[in-house]
Amino acid sequence: MKKIILSVLILFVLISACTPAEPTPTPTSTVIPTATNTPTPTLTPIKTPTPTTTPTITPLPNQDELKNTWQPVVNGIALQNVICPMIIDTAIKLQNDEIDSWGALTEMIAEALFINAIEESFAEWEPEPEIADHKYIILDHNEVLKDVLADWFNDEITSVDVPGLLEDECPQIEADMKVIIDDARAHGMSDVTLKAMLLEMEEGLEEMKEELEN
């Protein structure tokens, strides 16, 4: 391979050497161009950047004030959302012989105490106009729950009747709870504050259960 490349190079050199020299061109006079007036470039003015507007940050409403305003209705409807299924659960356990009549009566008393606690907390409470309707919705639910427990306690109905009497009430309580919580958010309450309120309610409920059990 090296020999072939070397032979090609030698052949190229030989061909170049045998090429006759081109005649030397006769020099001609060079024409010097006449200078012309070069136009002065136009300077484009630099645009001043438009200042950007800093967005205004709206401060979060006072959470302590909102908590004081909304806590009664939020806690009240949340407690009812626990009590209503509890009453149905007590009736079903009695039907299935998971508890006896005495056990059912003990649970019914506890449920009645929770309902009464809501009513007492609302007795002298005058809410702000924007949440007054929520107060009366909760009191209406309270009446339904109280009537079912009272009729059951007085043997006007049996445990078999209880689930049917509350099958529409429990979902309605849950739906009203969502409305109240959404309304509280719309008035500026943060989810952190809402969760803290519900946690306090849950802890209070557990304390009441422990006191009843002891």
N, C-alpha and C positions, 0 to 999 in steps of 0.2 A: 504493500500500500504506500509506504514511504517513497519507494522508487517511482511509482506512477505520479505522485504529487510533485516530486523533484523534476521529473521529465516535463510535466506541464509547465512548471515555473520557468524551466530553461527555454522551452518553446516560446513562451510569452515574451521573454527577454529578447530572444532572437528576432521575433517579429517586430518588436518595438524598435530594435536597432536598425532593421532594414527599411523602415518607413521613411520616405524622403522628407527632408525638412521643409516646412512651409515657408514661403517667401516673407521677408520682413516687411510689414506694412509701412507705407510712406506716411510720416507724421503729418497731420493736418492742424491748421490753426484752431485753437480752442476758443469758443465764443463765451465770454464772461457775461452772464445774465445781469441785466440792469436791476438794481434793487428797487422794489416797489414798497409803497406805504402799507405796512401791516396794520389792519384794524385793531384798535384796543379792545380787549375782551370786556363784555358787560358783566359786572359783578352782580350775582343774584343775592338779594338780601336774605339773611338767615331768619327763619321764622322762630318767633318766641313761643316755646311750648305752653299750651293752655294748662293752668294749674288744675290738678284733680281735686274733686271734693271729697273730703274725709267723711265716711258714713257716720251718722250719729248712732251711738249704741244706747238703746232704750234700757234703763235699769229694770231689773226684775222686781215686781211688786213685793212689798214686805211680807215675808212668808209667815212670820209670827202672827201678824194681824189676820192674814187669810186663814191660818189654822184656827184661831179663836172663833172666826166667823163660821167656818164650814165644818168644824169637828163634830158638833152635835148631829148634823144630818148624815155626814159620812159614816160616823160610828154607828148611828141608829140603823141605817139601811144595811150596813155590813153585818151588824149583829142579827138582824132579821133574816139575812141571807144564810146565816148559820142555823138559826133556830128552826126555821120552817122545815128543812130536811131532817133536823133532829126529831121533830115531832112525828114525822112519817116513819123514821127509822125505829122509834120507840114502838109504834103500832105494829110494824112488821115483825120486830123481834118478839113481841108478845104473841102474835099469831103463830109464829114458828117455834114457840116454846123455848126461845133462847133466853128469855127472862120470865119471871113469874109476875103475878099481879102487883106484888110489893115492889119489885124492881121497876116495873112500869110506872107505878105511882111516884117513886123517888125521882125518876127522870122527868115526869110531868111537872112535878113541883119545881125542879130546877129550871125547866123551860119557862114556866109561869113567872119565876123570879126574874129571869132575863127580860121577859116582855114588860114586866112591871117596872124594871129599871129604866127602860126606854121611856115609858110614859111619865115617870117621875122626873126624868131629866128634861122633858119637854114642857112640864106643867107650868113653870114660871119663866120659861125662856121666850123672849120676843126676838125673833130672827130679823136680819136685814130684809128689806122688801124683796130683793132679788132671789132670796132662797125661802121665802115664806111658803110658797107652794110645795116645796120639798118636805117641809115639816108636816103639812097636812096629809100628804101622800103616805108618809111613814106612819102617821097616826091611824090612817085608814087600814093599812096592813096590820097594824097592831090589833085593831078590833077584830079582824078576821081570825088571827091566831088565838086571841083570847077566847073568842066564842067557841072555836073548835075544842080547845082544852077544857073550857068550862062545861060544854055539853058532854064531853067524854067523861070528865070527872063525875058529873051528875047522872051518868048512865043513860043519857038521852040518845047517845050514839055509842057504837062500839069501836074497837080498834080496826075492824073491817071497813068501817065507813071513813076513817081518817084520811087514808091516801087519796081517795076520790075527792074529798072536800078540799084538799090542798094541792091537787095536781095542777091547777091553773094558777094558784096563788104563788107558789114557789118560783116558777119561771117569771112571773110578773115582778116579783121582788128583785130578782136578778137583773131584769131589764131596767127597772127604775134605779138600781144601784149604778148601772153603767151611765144612765142619763145624769145622775147627780155628780159622779166623778168627772164626766166630760165637761159638765158645767163649771165645776171647780177649776179644772184646767183652763177653761176659757176665760175665767176671771184672774188667771195668772198664777195659780198654784202649781208648783213643780211636782214632778213625779217623786222626787226625793221626799218632799214634805208629805205627799199622800201615803207613800209606803211607811213612813215613820208613824203617821197617824193610825194606819191599819195595824201596824205591829204593836202599838200601845194598846189598841182595842183587843187584839188577840191575847196579849199578856194579861190584861185585866180579866178576860174571859177565863183563862186558865186558872187565875187566882180564885175566882168565884167558884169554879168547879172543884178545886182542892178544898175550899172551905166547906162546900156542901158534902163532899165525900168524907170529911173528918167530923 
